[in-house]
Amino acid sequence: MSRVVRYVVLIFVGLLMLYPLAWMFSASFKPNHEIFTTLGLWPAHATPGRVYQRLEDRHRIPFRPLYAEHL
């Protein structure tokens, strides 16, 4: 097996392993009814930040400072 083929396979497997994380992140911006009815990662009717704002309000989890720390 040549190096090029090996790296192509490794990159493909790596992207395949990252897909569930990308799906989970994109699902956090979708309304509940859209999560399991559409297959795409991009939400048709995005609700940006609404879920995270509710979590901050209900449970007092400061998401904004946590995100800022990791950027």
mmCIF file of the N, C-alpha and C atoms, coordinates in Angstrom:
data_MODEL
# 
_entry.id   MODEL 
# 
loop_
_atom_site.group_PDB 
_atom_site.id 
_atom_site.type_symbol 
_atom_site.label_atom_id 
_atom_site.label_alt_id 
_atom_site.label_comp_id 
_atom_site.label_asym_id 
_atom_site.label_entity_id 
_atom_site.label_seq_id 
_atom_site.pdbx_PDB_ins_code 
_atom_site.Cartn_x 
_atom_site.Cartn_y 
_atom_site.Cartn_z 
_atom_site.occupancy 
_atom_site.B_iso_or_equiv 
_atom_site.pdbx_formal_charge 
_atom_site.auth_seq_id 
_atom_site.auth_comp_id 
_atom_site.auth_asym_id 
_atom_site.auth_atom_id 
_atom_site.pdbx_PDB_model_num 
ATOM 1   N N  . MET A 1 1  ? 0.854   -1.174 0.000  1.00 0.00 ? 1  MET A N  1 
ATOM 2   C CA . MET A 1 1  ? 0.000   0.000  0.000  1.00 0.00 ? 1  MET A CA 1 
ATOM 3   C C  . MET A 1 1  ? 0.901   1.238  0.000  1.00 0.00 ? 1  MET A C  1 
ATOM 4   N N  . SER A 1 2  ? 0.689   2.118  -0.928 1.00 0.00 ? 2  SER A N  1 
ATOM 5   C CA . SER A 1 2  ? 1.536   3.302  -0.997 1.00 0.00 ? 2  SER A CA 1 
ATOM 6   C C  . SER A 1 2  ? 1.147   4.300  0.082  1.00 0.00 ? 2  SER A C  1 
ATOM 7   N N  . ARG A 1 3  ? 2.025   5.248  0.307  1.00 0.00 ? 3  ARG A N  1 
ATOM 8   C CA . ARG A 1 3  ? 1.776   6.264  1.337  1.00 0.00 ? 3  ARG A CA 1 
ATOM 9   C C  . ARG A 1 3  ? 0.560   7.122  1.015  1.00 0.00 ? 3  ARG A C  1 
ATOM 10  N N  . VAL A 1 4  ? 0.388   7.463  -0.239 1.00 0.00 ? 4  VAL A N  1 
ATOM 11  C CA . VAL A 1 4  ? -0.726  8.326  -0.632 1.00 0.00 ? 4  VAL A CA 1 
ATOM 12  C C  . VAL A 1 4  ? -2.058  7.641  -0.324 1.00 0.00 ? 4  VAL A C  1 
ATOM 13  N N  . VAL A 1 5  ? -2.177  6.385  -0.683 1.00 0.00 ? 5  VAL A N  1 
ATOM 14  C CA . VAL A 1 5  ? -3.413  5.646  -0.427 1.00 0.00 ? 5  VAL A CA 1 
ATOM 15  C C  . VAL A 1 5  ? -3.647  5.532  1.076  1.00 0.00 ? 5  VAL A C  1 
ATOM 16  N N  . ARG A 1 6  ? -2.594  5.278  1.819  1.00 0.00 ? 6  ARG A N  1 
ATOM 17  C CA . ARG A 1 6  ? -2.720  5.168  3.272  1.00 0.00 ? 6  ARG A CA 1 
ATOM 18  C C  . ARG A 1 6  ? -3.225  6.473  3.879  1.00 0.00 ? 6  ARG A C  1 
ATOM 19  N N  . TYR A 1 7  ? -2.674  7.600  3.443  1.00 0.00 ? 7  TYR A N  1 
ATOM 20  C CA . TYR A 1 7  ? -3.111  8.892  3.976  1.00 0.00 ? 7  TYR A CA 1 
ATOM 21  C C  . TYR A 1 7  ? -4.539  9.234  3.550  1.00 0.00 ? 7  TYR A C  1 
ATOM 22  N N  . VAL A 1 8  ? -4.914  8.878  2.341  1.00 0.00 ? 8  VAL A N  1 
ATOM 23  C CA . VAL A 1 8  ? -6.288  9.117  1.893  1.00 0.00 ? 8  VAL A CA 1 
ATOM 24  C C  . VAL A 1 8  ? -7.261  8.310  2.749  1.00 0.00 ? 8  VAL A C  1 
ATOM 25  N N  . VAL A 1 9  ? -6.927  7.067  3.015  1.00 0.00 ? 9  VAL A N  1 
ATOM 26  C CA . VAL A 1 9  ? -7.783  6.225  3.859  1.00 0.00 ? 9  VAL A CA 1 
ATOM 27  C C  . VAL A 1 9  ? -7.851  6.788  5.274  1.00 0.00 ? 9  VAL A C  1 
ATOM 28  N N  . LEU A 1 10 ? -6.721  7.221  5.830  1.00 0.00 ? 10 LEU A N  1 
ATOM 29  C CA . LEU A 1 10 ? -6.710  7.789  7.179  1.00 0.00 ? 10 LEU A CA 1 
ATOM 30  C C  . LEU A 1 10 ? -7.533  9.072  7.260  1.00 0.00 ? 10 LEU A C  1 
ATOM 31  N N  . ILE A 1 11 ? -7.434  9.916  6.258  1.00 0.00 ? 11 ILE A N  1 
ATOM 32  C CA . ILE A 1 11 ? -8.220  11.158 6.245  1.00 0.00 ? 11 ILE A CA 1 
ATOM 33  C C  . ILE A 1 11 ? -9.707  10.836 6.132  1.00 0.00 ? 11 ILE A C  1 
ATOM 34  N N  . PHE A 1 12 ? -10.056 9.886  5.280  1.00 0.00 ? 12 PHE A N  1 
ATOM 35  C CA . PHE A 1 12 ? -11.459 9.496  5.130  1.00 0.00 ? 12 PHE A CA 1 
ATOM 36  C C  . PHE A 1 12 ? -12.019 8.937  6.435  1.00 0.00 ? 12 PHE A C  1 
ATOM 37  N N  . VAL A 1 13 ? -11.276 8.066  7.086  1.00 0.00 ? 13 VAL A N  1 
ATOM 38  C CA . VAL A 1 13 ? -11.732 7.482  8.352  1.00 0.00 ? 13 VAL A CA 1 
ATOM 39  C C  . VAL A 1 13 ? -11.820 8.561  9.428  1.00 0.00 ? 13 VAL A C  1 
ATOM 40  N N  . GLY A 1 14 ? -10.878 9.489  9.442  1.00 0.00 ? 14 GLY A N  1 
ATOM 41  C CA . GLY A 1 14 ? -10.927 10.585 10.409 1.00 0.00 ? 14 GLY A CA 1 
ATOM 42  C C  . GLY A 1 14 ? -12.151 11.459 10.223 1.00 0.00 ? 14 GLY A C  1 
ATOM 43  N N  . LEU A 1 15 ? -12.479 11.788 8.979  1.00 0.00 ? 15 LEU A N  1 
ATOM 44  C CA . LEU A 1 15 ? -13.680 12.581 8.710  1.00 0.00 ? 15 LEU A CA 1 
ATOM 45  C C  . LEU A 1 15 ? -14.942 11.806 9.061  1.00 0.00 ? 15 LEU A C  1 
ATOM 46  N N  . LEU A 1 16 ? -14.925 10.524 8.801  1.00 0.00 ? 16 LEU A N  1 
ATOM 47  C CA . LEU A 1 16 ? -16.063 9.680  9.151  1.00 0.00 ? 16 LEU A CA 1 
ATOM 48  C C  . LEU A 1 16 ? -16.279 9.653  10.661 1.00 0.00 ? 16 LEU A C  1 
ATOM 49  N N  . MET A 1 17 ? -15.212 9.677  11.424 1.00 0.00 ? 17 MET A N  1 
ATOM 50  C CA . MET A 1 17 ? -15.323 9.672  12.882 1.00 0.00 ? 17 MET A CA 1 
ATOM 51  C C  . MET A 1 17 ? -15.753 11.032 13.427 1.00 0.00 ? 17 MET A C  1 
ATOM 52  N N  . LEU A 1 18 ? -15.491 12.107 12.701 1.00 0.00 ? 18 LEU A N  1 
ATOM 53  C CA . LEU A 1 18 ? -15.889 13.441 13.145 1.00 0.00 ? 18 LEU A CA 1 
ATOM 54  C C  . LEU A 1 18 ? -17.343 13.766 12.811 1.00 0.00 ? 18 LEU A C  1 
ATOM 55  N N  . TYR A 1 19 ? -17.948 13.027 11.901 1.00 0.00 ? 19 TYR A N  1 
ATOM 56  C CA . TYR A 1 19 ? -19.322 13.318 11.486 1.00 0.00 ? 19 TYR A CA 1 
ATOM 57  C C  . TYR A 1 19 ? -20.318 13.303 12.648 1.00 0.00 ? 19 TYR A C  1 
ATOM 58  N N  . PRO A 1 20 ? -20.290 12.316 13.551 1.00 0.00 ? 20 PRO A N  1 
ATOM 59  C CA . PRO A 1 20 ? -21.260 12.360 14.664 1.00 0.00 ? 20 PRO A CA 1 
ATOM 60  C C  . PRO A 1 20 ? -21.120 13.610 15.528 1.00 0.00 ? 20 PRO A C  1 
ATOM 61  N N  . LEU A 1 21 ? -19.918 14.095 15.717 1.00 0.00 ? 21 LEU A N  1 
ATOM 62  C CA . LEU A 1 21 ? -19.734 15.330 16.488 1.00 0.00 ? 21 LEU A CA 1 
ATOM 63  C C  . LEU A 1 21 ? -20.314 16.528 15.749 1.00 0.00 ? 21 LEU A C  1 
ATOM 64  N N  . ALA A 1 22 ? -20.097 16.575 14.445 1.00 0.00 ? 22 ALA A N  1 
ATOM 65  C CA . ALA A 1 22 ? -20.658 17.670 13.650 1.00 0.00 ? 22 ALA A CA 1 
ATOM 66  C C  . ALA A 1 22 ? -22.180 17.600 13.648 1.00 0.00 ? 22 ALA A C  1 
ATOM 67  N N  . TRP A 1 23 ? -22.747 16.388 13.568 1.00 0.00 ? 23 TRP A N  1 
ATOM 68  C CA . TRP A 1 23 ? -24.198 16.232 13.596 1.00 0.00 ? 23 TRP A CA 1 
ATOM 69  C C  . TRP A 1 23 ? -24.756 16.679 14.938 1.00 0.00 ? 23 TRP A C  1 
ATOM 70  N N  . MET A 1 24 ? -24.089 16.318 16.019 1.00 0.00 ? 24 MET A N  1 
ATOM 71  C CA . MET A 1 24 ? -24.563 16.692 17.346 1.00 0.00 ? 24 MET A CA 1 
ATOM 72  C C  . MET A 1 24 ? -24.534 18.210 17.523 1.00 0.00 ? 24 MET A C  1 
ATOM 73  N N  . PHE A 1 25 ? -23.474 18.845 17.047 1.00 0.00 ? 25 PHE A N  1 
ATOM 74  C CA . PHE A 1 25 ? -23.376 20.299 17.148 1.00 0.00 ? 25 PHE A CA 1 
ATOM 75  C C  . PHE A 1 25 ? -24.456 20.976 16.310 1.00 0.00 ? 25 PHE A C  1 
ATOM 76  N N  . SER A 1 26 ? -24.671 20.493 15.085 1.00 0.00 ? 26 SER A N  1 
ATOM 77  C CA . SER A 1 26 ? -25.690 21.118 14.239 1.00 0.00 ? 26 SER A CA 1 
ATOM 78  C C  . SER A 1 26 ? -27.094 20.845 14.773 1.00 0.00 ? 26 SER A C  1 
ATOM 79  N N  . ALA A 1 27 ? -27.304 19.708 15.413 1.00 0.00 ? 27 ALA A N  1 
ATOM 80  C CA . ALA A 1 27 ? -28.619 19.394 15.979 1.00 0.00 ? 27 ALA A CA 1 
ATOM 81  C C  . ALA A 1 27 ? -28.964 20.327 17.127 1.00 0.00 ? 27 ALA A C  1 
ATOM 82  N N  . SER A 1 28 ? -27.967 20.895 17.763 1.00 0.00 ? 28 SER A N  1 
ATOM 83  C CA . SER A 1 28 ? -28.258 21.810 18.870 1.00 0.00 ? 28 SER A CA 1 
ATOM 84  C C  . SER A 1 28 ? -28.838 23.130 18.377 1.00 0.00 ? 28 SER A C  1 
ATOM 85  N N  . PHE A 1 29 ? -28.750 23.401 17.081 1.00 0.00 ? 29 PHE A N  1 
ATOM 86  C CA . PHE A 1 29 ? -29.316 24.619 16.513 1.00 0.00 ? 29 PHE A CA 1 
ATOM 87  C C  . PHE A 1 29 ? -30.623 24.365 15.764 1.00 0.00 ? 29 PHE A C  1 
ATOM 88  N N  . LYS A 1 30 ? -31.099 23.125 15.743 1.00 0.00 ? 30 LYS A N  1 
ATOM 89  C CA . LYS A 1 30 ? -32.332 22.786 15.035 1.00 0.00 ? 30 LYS A CA 1 
ATOM 90  C C  . LYS A 1 30 ? -33.495 22.709 16.021 1.00 0.00 ? 30 LYS A C  1 
ATOM 91  N N  . PRO A 1 31 ? -34.699 23.021 15.553 1.00 0.00 ? 31 PRO A N  1 
ATOM 92  C CA . PRO A 1 31 ? -35.881 22.769 16.391 1.00 0.00 ? 31 PRO A CA 1 
ATOM 93  C C  . PRO A 1 31 ? -36.062 21.260 16.589 1.00 0.00 ? 31 PRO A C  1 
ATOM 94  N N  . ASN A 1 32 ? -36.767 20.871 17.624 1.00 0.00 ? 32 ASN A N  1 
ATOM 95  C CA . ASN A 1 32 ? -36.919 19.446 17.956 1.00 0.00 ? 32 ASN A CA 1 
ATOM 96  C C  . ASN A 1 32 ? -37.491 18.623 16.813 1.00 0.00 ? 32 ASN A C  1 
ATOM 97  N N  . HIS A 1 33 ? -38.500 19.134 16.125 1.00 0.00 ? 33 HIS A N  1 
ATOM 98  C CA . HIS A 1 33 ? -39.138 18.347 15.061 1.00 0.00 ? 33 HIS A CA 1 
ATOM 99  C C  . HIS A 1 33 ? -38.229 18.151 13.859 1.00 0.00 ? 33 HIS A C  1 
ATOM 100 N N  . GLU A 1 34 ? -37.206 18.959 13.714 1.00 0.00 ? 34 GLU A N  1 
ATOM 101 C CA . GLU A 1 34 ? -36.339 18.882 12.536 1.00 0.00 ? 34 GLU A CA 1 
ATOM 102 C C  . GLU A 1 34 ? -35.117 17.985 12.746 1.00 0.00 ? 34 GLU A C  1 
ATOM 103 N N  . ILE A 1 35 ? -34.822 17.625 13.966 1.00 0.00 ? 35 ILE A N  1 
ATOM 104 C CA . ILE A 1 35 ? -33.598 16.875 14.252 1.00 0.00 ? 35 ILE A CA 1 
ATOM 105 C C  . ILE A 1 35 ? -33.588 15.525 13.543 1.00 0.00 ? 35 ILE A C  1 
ATOM 106 N N  . PHE A 1 36 ? -34.670 14.764 13.655 1.00 0.00 ? 36 PHE A N  1 
ATOM 107 C CA . PHE A 1 36 ? -34.695 13.427 13.070 1.00 0.00 ? 36 PHE A CA 1 
ATOM 108 C C  . PHE A 1 36 ? -35.428 13.349 11.739 1.00 0.00 ? 36 PHE A C  1 
ATOM 109 N N  . THR A 1 37 ? -36.000 14.447 11.279 1.00 0.00 ? 37 THR A N  1 
ATOM 110 C CA . THR A 1 37 ? -36.720 14.404 10.007 1.00 0.00 ? 37 THR A CA 1 
ATOM 111 C C  . THR A 1 37 ? -35.851 14.798 8.828  1.00 0.00 ? 37 THR A C  1 
ATOM 112 N N  . THR A 1 38 ? -34.774 15.530 9.048  1.00 0.00 ? 38 THR A N  1 
ATOM 113 C CA . THR A 1 38 ? -33.873 15.910 7.957  1.00 0.00 ? 38 THR A CA 1 
ATOM 114 C C  . THR A 1 38 ? -32.507 15.292 8.195  1.00 0.00 ? 38 THR A C  1 
ATOM 115 N N  . LEU A 1 39 ? -31.833 14.949 7.117  1.00 0.00 ? 39 LEU A N  1 
ATOM 116 C CA . LEU A 1 39 ? -30.536 14.296 7.233  1.00 0.00 ? 39 LEU A CA 1 
ATOM 117 C C  . LEU A 1 39 ? -29.362 15.264 7.157  1.00 0.00 ? 39 LEU A C  1 
ATOM 118 N N  . GLY A 1 40 ? -29.584 16.442 6.621  1.00 0.00 ? 40 GLY A N  1 
ATOM 119 C CA . GLY A 1 40 ? -28.485 17.372 6.428  1.00 0.00 ? 40 GLY A CA 1 
ATOM 120 C C  . GLY A 1 40 ? -27.960 17.962 7.722  1.00 0.00 ? 40 GLY A C  1 
ATOM 121 N N  . LEU A 1 41 ? -26.749 18.455 7.653  1.00 0.00 ? 41 LEU A N  1 
ATOM 122 C CA . LEU A 1 41 ? -26.155 19.095 8.821  1.00 0.00 ? 41 LEU A CA 1 
ATOM 123 C C  . LEU A 1 41 ? -26.634 20.526 8.982  1.00 0.00 ? 41 LEU A C  1 
ATOM 124 N N  . TRP A 1 42 ? -26.941 21.183 7.867  1.00 0.00 ? 42 TRP A N  1 
ATOM 125 C CA . TRP A 1 42 ? -27.347 22.585 7.920  1.00 0.00 ? 42 TRP A CA 1 
ATOM 126 C C  . TRP A 1 42 ? -28.833 22.678 8.245  1.00 0.00 ? 42 TRP A C  1 
ATOM 127 N N  . PRO A 1 43 ? -29.212 23.362 9.325  1.00 0.00 ? 43 PRO A N  1 
ATOM 128 C CA . PRO A 1 43 ? -30.633 23.444 9.684  1.00 0.00 ? 43 PRO A CA 1 
ATOM 129 C C  . PRO A 1 43 ? -31.415 24.341 8.735  1.00 0.00 ? 43 PRO A C  1 
ATOM 130 N N  . ALA A 1 44 ? -32.632 23.922 8.388  1.00 0.00 ? 44 ALA A N  1 
ATOM 131 C CA . ALA A 1 44 ? -33.490 24.732 7.523  1.00 0.00 ? 44 ALA A CA 1 
ATOM 132 C C  . ALA A 1 44 ? -34.037 25.932 8.286  1.00 0.00 ? 44 ALA A C  1 
ATOM 133 N N  . HIS A 1 45 ? -34.398 25.720 9.532  1.00 0.00 ? 45 HIS A N  1 
ATOM 134 C CA . HIS A 1 45 ? -34.919 26.789 10.388 1.00 0.00 ? 45 HIS A CA 1 
ATOM 135 C C  . HIS A 1 45 ? -34.067 26.842 11.647 1.00 0.00 ? 45 HIS A C  1 
ATOM 136 N N  . ALA A 1 46 ? -32.963 27.523 11.563 1.00 0.00 ? 46 ALA A N  1 
ATOM 137 C CA . ALA A 1 46 ? -32.024 27.565 12.688 1.00 0.00 ? 46 ALA A CA 1 
ATOM 138 C C  . ALA A 1 46 ? -32.583 28.385 13.841 1.00 0.00 ? 46 ALA A C  1 
ATOM 139 N N  . THR A 1 47 ? -32.272 27.940 15.027 1.00 0.00 ? 47 THR A N  1 
ATOM 140 C CA . THR A 1 47 ? -32.622 28.674 16.242 1.00 0.00 ? 47 THR A CA 1 
ATOM 141 C C  . THR A 1 47 ? -31.313 28.978 16.970 1.00 0.00 ? 47 THR A C  1 
ATOM 142 N N  . PRO A 1 48 ? -30.524 29.896 16.445 1.00 0.00 ? 48 PRO A N  1 
ATOM 143 C CA . PRO A 1 48 ? -29.184 30.104 16.995 1.00 0.00 ? 48 PRO A CA 1 
ATOM 144 C C  . PRO A 1 48 ? -29.216 30.631 18.421 1.00 0.00 ? 48 PRO A C  1 
ATOM 145 N N  . GLY A 1 49 ? -28.562 29.906 19.264 1.00 0.00 ? 49 GLY A N  1 
ATOM 146 C CA . GLY A 1 49 ? -28.386 30.349 20.628 1.00 0.00 ? 49 GLY A CA 1 
ATOM 147 C C  . GLY A 1 49 ? -29.587 30.199 21.531 1.00 0.00 ? 49 GLY A C  1 
ATOM 148 N N  . ARG A 1 50 ? -30.744 29.859 20.988 1.00 0.00 ? 50 ARG A N  1 
ATOM 149 C CA . ARG A 1 50 ? -31.941 29.763 21.822 1.00 0.00 ? 50 ARG A CA 1 
ATOM 150 C C  . ARG A 1 50 ? -31.802 28.654 22.858 1.00 0.00 ? 50 ARG A C  1 
ATOM 151 N N  . VAL A 1 51 ? -31.281 27.528 22.437 1.00 0.00 ? 51 VAL A N  1 
ATOM 152 C CA . VAL A 1 51 ? -31.110 26.403 23.351 1.00 0.00 ? 51 VAL A CA 1 
ATOM 153 C C  . VAL A 1 51 ? -30.105 26.756 24.437 1.00 0.00 ? 51 VAL A C  1 
ATOM 154 N N  . TYR A 1 52 ? -29.001 27.356 24.032 1.00 0.00 ? 52 TYR A N  1 
ATOM 155 C CA . TYR A 1 52 ? -27.969 27.689 25.008 1.00 0.00 ? 52 TYR A CA 1 
ATOM 156 C C  . TYR A 1 52 ? -28.425 28.801 25.940 1.00 0.00 ? 52 TYR A C  1 
ATOM 157 N N  . GLN A 1 53 ? -29.234 29.725 25.444 1.00 0.00 ? 53 GLN A N  1 
ATOM 158 C CA . GLN A 1 53 ? -29.761 30.784 26.299 1.00 0.00 ? 53 GLN A CA 1 
ATOM 159 C C  . GLN A 1 53 ? -30.700 30.196 27.350 1.00 0.00 ? 53 GLN A C  1 
ATOM 160 N N  . ARG A 1 54 ? -31.534 29.227 26.956 1.00 0.00 ? 54 ARG A N  1 
ATOM 161 C CA . ARG A 1 54 ? -32.422 28.578 27.924 1.00 0.00 ? 54 ARG A CA 1 
ATOM 162 C C  . ARG A 1 54 ? -31.630 27.826 28.987 1.00 0.00 ? 54 ARG A C  1 
ATOM 163 N N  . LEU A 1 55 ? -30.548 27.166 28.577 1.00 0.00 ? 55 LEU A N  1 
ATOM 164 C CA . LEU A 1 55 ? -29.722 26.464 29.559 1.00 0.00 ? 55 LEU A CA 1 
ATOM 165 C C  . LEU A 1 55 ? -29.087 27.437 30.542 1.00 0.00 ? 55 LEU A C  1 
ATOM 166 N N  . GLU A 1 56 ? -28.632 28.581 30.033 1.00 0.00 ? 56 GLU A N  1 
ATOM 167 C CA . GLU A 1 56 ? -28.057 29.589 30.925 1.00 0.00 ? 56 GLU A CA 1 
ATOM 168 C C  . GLU A 1 56 ? -29.102 30.100 31.903 1.00 0.00 ? 56 GLU A C  1 
ATOM 169 N N  . ASP A 1 57 ? -30.319 30.330 31.412 1.00 0.00 ? 57 ASP A N  1 
ATOM 170 C CA . ASP A 1 57 ? -31.370 30.870 32.273 1.00 0.00 ? 57 ASP A CA 1 
ATOM 171 C C  . ASP A 1 57 ? -31.843 29.856 33.317 1.00 0.00 ? 57 ASP A C  1 
ATOM 172 N N  . ARG A 1 58 ? -32.060 28.621 32.900 1.00 0.00 ? 58 ARG A N  1 
ATOM 173 C CA . ARG A 1 58 ? -32.614 27.614 33.816 1.00 0.00 ? 58 ARG A CA 1 
ATOM 174 C C  . ARG A 1 58 ? -31.590 27.084 34.810 1.00 0.00 ? 58 ARG A C  1 
ATOM 175 N N  . HIS A 1 59 ? -30.408 26.761 34.325 1.00 0.00 ? 59 HIS A N  1 
ATOM 176 C CA . HIS A 1 59 ? -29.434 26.057 35.156 1.00 0.00 ? 59 HIS A CA 1 
ATOM 177 C C  . HIS A 1 59 ? -28.245 26.918 35.572 1.00 0.00 ? 59 HIS A C  1 
ATOM 178 N N  . ARG A 1 60 ? -28.237 28.137 35.129 1.00 0.00 ? 60 ARG A N  1 
ATOM 179 C CA . ARG A 1 60 ? -27.173 29.090 35.457 1.00 0.00 ? 60 ARG A CA 1 
ATOM 180 C C  . ARG A 1 60 ? -25.780 28.559 35.071 1.00 0.00 ? 60 ARG A C  1 
ATOM 181 N N  . ILE A 1 61 ? -25.718 27.980 33.881 1.00 0.00 ? 61 ILE A N  1 
ATOM 182 C CA . ILE A 1 61 ? -24.438 27.525 33.341 1.00 0.00 ? 61 ILE A CA 1 
ATOM 183 C C  . ILE A 1 61 ? -23.932 28.610 32.406 1.00 0.00 ? 61 ILE A C  1 
ATOM 184 N N  . PRO A 1 62 ? -22.811 29.243 32.708 1.00 0.00 ? 62 PRO A N  1 
ATOM 185 C CA . PRO A 1 62 ? -22.324 30.354 31.877 1.00 0.00 ? 62 PRO A CA 1 
ATOM 186 C C  . PRO A 1 62 ? -21.601 29.849 30.624 1.00 0.00 ? 62 PRO A C  1 
ATOM 187 N N  . PHE A 1 63 ? -22.341 29.665 29.529 1.00 0.00 ? 63 PHE A N  1 
ATOM 188 C CA . PHE A 1 63 ? -21.734 29.130 28.316 1.00 0.00 ? 63 PHE A CA 1 
ATOM 189 C C  . PHE A 1 63 ? -20.818 30.125 27.616 1.00 0.00 ? 63 PHE A C  1 
ATOM 190 N N  . ARG A 1 64 ? -21.168 31.378 27.593 1.00 0.00 ? 64 ARG A N  1 
ATOM 191 C CA . ARG A 1 64 ? -20.349 32.354 26.861 1.00 0.00 ? 64 ARG A CA 1 
ATOM 192 C C  . ARG A 1 64 ? -18.930 32.443 27.406 1.00 0.00 ? 64 ARG A C  1 
ATOM 193 N N  . PRO A 1 65 ? -18.735 32.571 28.715 1.00 0.00 ? 65 PRO A N  1 
ATOM 194 C CA . PRO A 1 65 ? -17.351 32.581 29.207 1.00 0.00 ? 65 PRO A CA 1 
ATOM 195 C C  . PRO A 1 65 ? -16.624 31.263 28.958 1.00 0.00 ? 65 PRO A C  1 
ATOM 196 N N  . LEU A 1 66 ? -17.354 30.147 29.002 1.00 0.00 ? 66 LEU A N  1 
ATOM 197 C CA . LEU A 1 66 ? -16.712 28.865 28.735 1.00 0.00 ? 66 LEU A CA 1 
ATOM 198 C C  . LEU A 1 66 ? -16.230 28.788 27.291 1.00 0.00 ? 66 LEU A C  1 
ATOM 199 N N  . TYR A 1 67 ? -17.053 29.267 26.349 1.00 0.00 ? 67 TYR A N  1 
ATOM 200 C CA . TYR A 1 67 ? -16.637 29.280 24.948 1.00 0.00 ? 67 TYR A CA 1 
ATOM 201 C C  . TYR A 1 67 ? -15.476 30.240 24.737 1.00 0.00 ? 67 TYR A C  1 
ATOM 202 N N  . ALA A 1 68 ? -15.520 31.392 25.361 1.00 0.00 ? 68 ALA A N  1 
ATOM 203 C CA . ALA A 1 68 ? -14.455 32.381 25.195 1.00 0.00 ? 68 ALA A CA 1 
ATOM 204 C C  . ALA A 1 68 ? -13.127 31.845 25.721 1.00 0.00 ? 68 ALA A C  1 
ATOM 205 N N  . GLU A 1 69 ? -13.172 31.076 26.789 1.00 0.00 ? 69 GLU A N  1 
ATOM 206 C CA . GLU A 1 69 ? -11.948 30.488 27.335 1.00 0.00 ? 69 GLU A CA 1 
ATOM 207 C C  . GLU A 1 69 ? -11.280 29.551 26.351 1.00 0.00 ? 69 GLU A C  1 
ATOM 208 N N  . HIS A 1 70 ? -12.078 28.800 25.608 1.00 0.00 ? 70 HIS A N  1 
ATOM 209 C CA . HIS A 1 70 ? -11.525 27.781 24.729 1.00 0.00 ? 70 HIS A CA 1 
ATOM 210 C C  . HIS A 1 70 ? -11.203 28.285 23.329 1.00 0.00 ? 70 HIS A C  1 
ATOM 211 N N  . LEU A 1 71 ? -11.510 29.524 23.053 1.00 0.00 ? 71 LEU A N  1 
ATOM 212 C CA . LEU A 1 71 ? -11.133 30.081 21.755 1.00 0.00 ? 71 LEU A CA 1 
ATOM 213 C C  . LEU A 1 71 ? -9.789  30.676 21.903 1.00 0.00 ? 71 LEU A C  1 
# 
